[in-house]
Amino acid sequence: MRAVGAALGKGVQRMKKSHGPAFKKAVIELAQCPLCRGRALTKGLFHELPCDHCNASGWVAAATGGALALDELVTQLSLKLQEATLQVEHLKKSQASGPEAAYQISNRRGAGGTNYTGD
């Protein structure tokens, strides 16, 4: 048995045994489709047609440039949308600083409990 381990050497890694699907879905880097330039439509002779290269999504795998399977495409677009939503929420939460911060929040010191800015 030691001879087998020695024959493998130090540079060779053994594969990890696993059963079933991965615990987390791998995020595939997406890029705009080079044919439709992310529009999901291509120009026909008289009208626009769905792009066949990217399954009419406007997105392809960045590493290969090929279209994703429809079930994988839906999952990857959902992950991308969730990431964008988190970024928007983070930007909304970032508060103004300096003199403009007083104008962003209501101090309820004006007539009838309205915001008084001192102008």
C-alpha positions as CSV (number, residue, x, y, z in Angstrom):
1,M,0.0,0.0,0.0
2,R,2.9,2.4,0.7
3,A,4.3,1.7,-2.7
4,V,1.0,3.0,-4.3
5,G,1.1,6.1,-2.1
6,A,4.8,6.7,-3.0
7,A,4.0,6.1,-6.7
8,L,1.4,8.9,-6.6
9,G,4.0,11.4,-5.6
10,K,3.6,14.7,-3.8
11,G,2.4,16.7,-6.8
12,V,-0.6,14.5,-7.5
13,Q,-3.9,15.3,-5.7
14,R,-6.5,12.7,-5.2
15,M,-10.1,13.5,-6.2
16,K,-12.5,14.2,-3.4
17,K,-15.4,11.7,-3.2
18,S,-18.8,13.3,-3.3
19,H,-22.3,12.1,-3.9
20,G,-25.2,14.1,-5.2
21,P,-25.3,17.7,-6.3
22,A,-23.0,20.4,-4.9
23,F,-24.2,22.3,-1.8
24,K,-23.9,25.7,-3.5
25,K,-24.6,26.5,-7.1
26,A,-21.5,27.6,-8.9
27,V,-21.7,31.1,-10.4
28,I,-20.7,31.2,-14.1
29,E,-19.3,34.4,-15.3
30,L,-21.6,35.8,-18.0
31,A,-20.7,38.1,-20.9
32,Q,-22.8,39.9,-23.5
33,C,-23.6,37.8,-26.6
34,P,-21.2,38.9,-29.4
35,L,-23.8,38.4,-32.2
36,C,-26.7,40.4,-30.8
37,R,-24.5,42.6,-28.4
38,G,-26.8,41.8,-25.4
39,R,-30.0,42.8,-27.1
40,A,-31.3,39.2,-27.4
41,L,-32.6,40.0,-30.9
42,T,-31.0,40.0,-34.3
43,K,-32.2,41.9,-37.4
44,G,-33.9,39.9,-40.0
45,L,-34.7,41.2,-43.5
46,F,-37.9,42.9,-42.4
47,H,-38.2,42.3,-38.7
48,E,-36.2,41.3,-35.6
49,L,-35.6,37.7,-34.7
50,P,-34.6,36.0,-31.5
51,C,-30.8,35.4,-31.3
52,D,-30.1,31.7,-31.7
53,H,-26.5,32.0,-30.4
54,C,-27.5,33.0,-26.9
55,N,-31.1,31.4,-26.6
56,A,-32.5,35.0,-26.9
57,S,-31.1,36.0,-23.5
58,G,-28.3,38.3,-24.6
59,W,-25.9,36.4,-22.3
60,V,-23.3,33.7,-23.0
61,A,-20.7,32.0,-20.8
62,A,-17.6,34.3,-20.6
63,A,-15.1,31.5,-20.6
64,T,-16.4,29.6,-23.6
65,G,-18.5,32.1,-25.4
66,G,-21.2,29.5,-25.8
67,A,-24.9,29.6,-24.9
68,L,-26.0,28.1,-21.6
69,A,-28.7,25.4,-21.3
70,L,-32.0,27.0,-20.6
71,D,-32.3,25.7,-17.0
72,E,-28.7,26.8,-16.2
73,L,-29.4,30.2,-17.9
74,V,-32.4,30.8,-15.7
75,T,-30.4,30.0,-12.6
76,Q,-27.4,32.2,-13.5
77,L,-29.7,35.1,-14.5
78,S,-31.5,34.8,-11.1
79,L,-28.1,34.9,-9.3
80,K,-27.1,37.9,-11.3
81,L,-30.3,39.7,-10.5
82,Q,-30.0,39.0,-6.8
83,E,-26.5,40.4,-6.9
84,A,-27.6,43.5,-8.6
85,T,-30.5,43.9,-6.2
86,L,-28.1,43.8,-3.3
87,Q,-25.9,46.4,-4.9
88,V,-28.9,48.7,-5.4
89,E,-30.0,48.3,-1.7
90,H,-26.5,48.9,-0.5
91,L,-26.3,52.2,-2.6
92,K,-29.7,53.3,-1.2
93,K,-28.6,52.7,2.3
94,S,-25.4,54.8,1.9
95,Q,-26.3,58.0,3.6
96,A,-25.2,61.5,2.6
97,S,-22.5,63.2,4.7
98,G,-21.8,66.8,5.5
99,P,-24.3,69.6,5.2
100,E,-26.5,67.7,2.8
101,A,-27.2,65.0,5.4
102,A,-29.5,67.4,7.3
103,Y,-31.7,67.8,4.1
104,Q,-32.0,64.1,3.6
105,I,-33.7,63.2,6.9
106,S,-36.8,64.8,8.4
107,N,-36.3,66.7,11.6
108,R,-40.1,67.5,12.2
109,R,-39.3,71.0,13.5
110,G,-41.3,72.9,10.9
111,A,-44.9,74.0,11.0
112,G,-47.3,71.0,11.4
113,G,-44.3,68.6,11.9
114,T,-42.8,69.2,8.5
115,N,-39.1,69.3,7.9
116,Y,-37.5,72.6,8.8
117,T,-34.3,73.3,6.9
118,G,-33.5,76.9,8.1
119,D,-33.7,78.4,4.6
